[in-house]
């Protein structure tokens, strides 16, 4: 079967194209690493700020109690729990999920066996 040269050239990849794709891939990987490091740094900073806020809030309520005798609750910033994205709160029920699924979800099991 004869294939015209123009059709064959459509599927040919030049060395310049391969080199530019490799350079682009390397740049994207470097950017991904940089963003991953920035996310880690932001998480650490957010945790530090949360702890500092909680400490200051507790100290403030203790001082108000000691000086003025006013008992006020201390507002506390907490971390949001990581929830499985497939979990749908509308489908939640209090039915027993079973021992195997409870172990898989990390819930305590109360089997007597």
Secondary structure, 3 states (H helix, E strand, C coil): CCCCHHHHHHCCCCHHHHHHHHHHHHHHHHHHHHHHHHHHHHHHHHHHHHHHHHHHHHHHHHHHHHHHCCCCCCCCCCCCCCCCCCCCHHHCCCCCCCHHHHHHHCCCCCCCC
